[in-house]
Amino acid sequence: MTLPLRVLSDHAYGPEPLNTCYWAETVPDWQLDCPPLQGETRAEVAVIGGGYTGLNAALNLAHAGVDVLLLESQFPGWGASGRNGGFCCLGGANLDNDALERAVGEQGRREWRQVERLAVAHVADLLTAEGIKADTHSDGETILAHSPRAMRGLESELASIRTDYGVDAQLHDRADLERLGMAGPYHGGLSIPIGFALNPRKYVLGLLRAAQGAGARIHGFSPVQRIGREKALFRLETAQGQVLAHKVIFATNGYGSEDLPPWMAGRFMPVQSSVLVTRPLSPDEIGQSGWTSSQMAYNTRNLLYYFRLMPCGRMMFGRRGGVLSSPQSDARTMADTRQHFERHFPSLAHVETPYGWHGFLSVNRSEIPFVGPVPDMPGAFAGFSYHGNGVAMGSYAGAILADLARDNTPTRTYPAVMQQSPRRYPLGRHRRMLLPLGYLAMSIKDNLG
Ligand SMILES: Cc1cc2nc3c(=O)[nH]c(=O)nc-3n(C[C@H](O)[C@H](O)[C@H](O)COP(=O)(O)OP(=O)(O)OC[C@H]3O[C@@H](n4cnc5c(N)ncnc54)[C@H](O)[C@@H]3O)c2cc1C
């Protein structure tokens, strides 16, 4: 059987990058509840990929009484959804307001900004409705200026935050940050009262249980290897089984491949992000670090740091970077991440970080997620590229995909800008070779202030 044309090295799809993932310690093993697909079966809708996008699609379809079956290569949450930083926050695109208006006009910009807010609310509502306990904390998010120029940038955003999101953001000078327990190498900051942090795997587990409870059939260890047509139906083949389905949803994001479906080739870029988690900090260590706040925070660097002091007393620290995926490059990336952590929190330089891992999110050339029908493939839909903000936006995208797969006009706001096919990157499957140049440019910009 032919294997899908993947973009990353085999190592990236294996267990090693996840070997020391803290989230795995915090939830019971649920993988056994998702047996591999065996034999031939039928479904109204087949979903490929068991992250936030796929599980939200499956949950919404099952709630609507649709016979839905989800196929996941490994186990639900194995991809970025079970290994991310847990920031359920605004975002999803890389475009500022000017670029958005050039692309889709003022109304289009407003719609997109509204959807960012709605996506966060979607997850909050889901946690409540499904009774998912996911160790939530943080009252919105705080953005920390890494330079005086970046602080001026934050100041200039104040008015647009009110217009875009209908809330009042708060500016902080250095003294204010210290008073709020957010001391550090910052030139000030900005808090936006939208969003919260969560344990990403507890959220996945809750979604899985909710989807199964609503009747969705979820199969782990069932990578889809080929898709063909059989009259009006799709035939999805895995190693041990086959599904005939009327509709199919592709929810593979950074772990997708070039031929599932072929239209996907070159339209997404897997980008690596890495995370460290410390041992529990003592109250003294927390005090000395200057960071006593439970706020989730990130800085204004293009190659940003994101971090939060979790309710369990451990600090989680993440950053973008890394181009290759191999045991050697993983070790280098983790060592680099540790160095960044020590530089950022010098008083914690002695603290062990027993957990460290990385994974792949997805960006695209349009710098905005795609959610919609796959062109020239009637009955097929896809959602991907949340630009590192898929906790909220991937979840929302999954709910929209469920509507589309039922031939319904989405009841949720569905901005036109998400419906445009992203352009292809050059270099085909080798497009990740474009990243080092991009990272270099970003890091020069960051160092210039
Ligand atoms: C380290 C890290 C930190 C991050 N931090 C944040 C954060 O704090 N906040 C935030 O909003 N976002 C964050 N992100 C991004 C966020 O995690 C993703 O945008 C989101 O999880 C995407 O969800 P998804 O369901 O679309 O894709 P994924 O969760 O990646 O799921 C895709 C799934 O598809 C499966 N798959 C692929 N091919 C096949 C196939 N052929 N057959 C069957 N299954 C297949 C994969 O195994 C995978 O499980 C982070 C990402 C990483 C890697």
The ligand as an SDF file (V2000), in Angstrom:
LIG
                    3D

 53 58  0  0  0  0  0  0  0  0999 V2000
    4.8360   22.9970   20.9540 C   0  0  0  0  0  0  0  0  0  0  0  0
    3.5860   23.6900   20.4680 C   0  0  0  0  0  0  0  0  0  0  0  0
    3.0320   24.7140   21.2350 C   0  0  0  0  0  0  0  0  0  0  0  0
    1.8520   25.3380   20.8090 C   0  0  0  0  0  0  0  0  0  0  0  0
    1.2450   26.2290   21.6600 N   0  0  0  0  0  0  0  0  0  0  0  0
    0.0430   26.7360   21.3350 C   0  0  0  0  0  0  0  0  0  0  0  0
   -0.6570   27.5390   22.2670 C   0  0  0  0  0  0  0  0  0  0  0  0
   -0.2140   27.7660   23.3990 O   0  0  0  0  0  0  0  0  0  0  0  0
   -1.8660   28.0460   21.8890 N   0  0  0  0  0  0  0  0  0  0  0  0
   -2.3990   27.7850   20.6670 C   0  0  0  0  0  0  0  0  0  0  0  0
   -3.5030   28.2750   20.3710 O   0  0  0  0  0  0  0  0  0  0  0  0
   -1.7820   26.9640   19.7830 N   0  0  0  0  0  0  0  0  0  0  0  0
   -0.5810   26.4240   20.0960 C   0  0  0  0  0  0  0  0  0  0  0  0
    0.0320   25.5910   19.2210 N   0  0  0  0  0  0  0  0  0  0  0  0
   -0.6350   25.2580   17.9460 C   0  0  0  0  0  0  0  0  0  0  0  0
   -1.7960   24.3010   18.1740 C   0  0  0  0  0  0  0  0  0  0  0  0
   -1.3970   23.2460   18.9960 O   0  0  0  0  0  0  0  0  0  0  0  0
   -2.2970   23.7680   16.8180 C   0  0  0  0  0  0  0  0  0  0  0  0
   -2.6220   24.8630   15.9900 O   0  0  0  0  0  0  0  0  0  0  0  0
   -3.5390   22.9080   16.9810 C   0  0  0  0  0  0  0  0  0  0  0  0
   -3.3300   21.9110   17.9390 O   0  0  0  0  0  0  0  0  0  0  0  0
   -3.8950   22.2820   15.6220 C   0  0  0  0  0  0  0  0  0  0  0  0
   -4.9020   21.3250   15.8310 O   0  0  0  0  0  0  0  0  0  0  0  0
   -5.2830   20.3260   14.6660 P   0  0  0  0  0  0  0  0  0  0  0  0
   -6.3090   19.4240   15.1750 O   0  0  0  0  0  0  0  0  0  0  0  0
   -5.6240   21.0980   13.4490 O   0  0  0  0  0  0  0  0  0  0  0  0
   -3.9220   19.5540   14.3230 O   0  0  0  0  0  0  0  0  0  0  0  0
   -3.1100   18.4840   15.2010 P   0  0  0  0  0  0  0  0  0  0  0  0
   -3.4410   18.5930   16.6240 O   0  0  0  0  0  0  0  0  0  0  0  0
   -1.6740   18.5990   14.8120 O   0  0  0  0  0  0  0  0  0  0  0  0
   -3.7270   17.1150   14.7230 O   0  0  0  0  0  0  0  0  0  0  0  0
   -3.5110   16.5950   13.4440 C   0  0  0  0  0  0  0  0  0  0  0  0
   -3.6070   15.0890   13.5890 C   0  0  0  0  0  0  0  0  0  0  0  0
   -3.7170   14.5100   12.2820 O   0  0  0  0  0  0  0  0  0  0  0  0
   -3.1450   13.2320   12.3650 C   0  0  0  0  0  0  0  0  0  0  0  0
   -2.8650   12.7580   11.0090 N   0  0  0  0  0  0  0  0  0  0  0  0
   -2.0100   13.2670   10.1030 C   0  0  0  0  0  0  0  0  0  0  0  0
   -2.0460   12.5350    8.9620 N   0  0  0  0  0  0  0  0  0  0  0  0
   -2.9560   11.5480    9.1590 C   0  0  0  0  0  0  0  0  0  0  0  0
   -3.4250   10.4730    8.3690 C   0  0  0  0  0  0  0  0  0  0  0  0
   -2.9520   10.2550    7.1280 N   0  0  0  0  0  0  0  0  0  0  0  0
   -4.3610    9.6330    8.8890 N   0  0  0  0  0  0  0  0  0  0  0  0
   -4.8370    9.8280   10.1390 C   0  0  0  0  0  0  0  0  0  0  0  0
   -4.4040   10.8380   10.9400 N   0  0  0  0  0  0  0  0  0  0  0  0
   -3.4900   11.6870   10.4550 C   0  0  0  0  0  0  0  0  0  0  0  0
   -1.8860   13.4460   13.2040 C   0  0  0  0  0  0  0  0  0  0  0  0
   -1.4360   12.2380   13.7920 O   0  0  0  0  0  0  0  0  0  0  0  0
   -2.3730   14.4670   14.2440 C   0  0  0  0  0  0  0  0  0  0  0  0
   -2.7300   13.8890   15.4710 O   0  0  0  0  0  0  0  0  0  0  0  0
    1.2460   24.9630   19.5820 C   0  0  0  0  0  0  0  0  0  0  0  0
    1.8150   23.9580   18.8040 C   0  0  0  0  0  0  0  0  0  0  0  0
    2.9720   23.3210   19.2230 C   0  0  0  0  0  0  0  0  0  0  0  0
    3.5440   22.2150   18.3860 C   0  0  0  0  0  0  0  0  0  0  0  0
  1  2  1  0
  2  3  1  0
  2 52  2  0
  3  4  2  0
  4  5  1  0
  4 50  1  0
  5  6  2  0
  6  7  1  0
  6 13  1  0
  7  8  2  0
  7  9  1  0
  9 10  1  0
 10 11  2  0
 10 12  1  0
 12 13  2  0
 13 14  1  0
 14 15  1  0
 14 50  1  0
 15 16  1  0
 16 17  1  0
 16 18  1  0
 18 19  1  0
 18 20  1  0
 20 21  1  0
 20 22  1  0
 22 23  1  0
 23 24  1  0
 24 25  2  0
 24 26  1  0
 24 27  1  0
 27 28  1  0
 28 29  2  0
 28 30  1  0
 28 31  1  0
 31 32  1  0
 32 33  1  0
 33 34  1  0
 33 48  1  0
 34 35  1  0
 35 36  1  0
 35 46  1  0
 36 37  1  0
 36 45  1  0
 37 38  2  0
 38 39  1  0
 39 40  1  0
 39 45  2  0
 40 41  1  0
 40 42  2  0
 42 43  1  0
 43 44  2  0
 44 45  1  0
 46 47  1  0
 46 48  1  0
 48 49  1  0
 50 51  2  0
 51 52  1  0
 52 53  1  0
M  END
$$$$
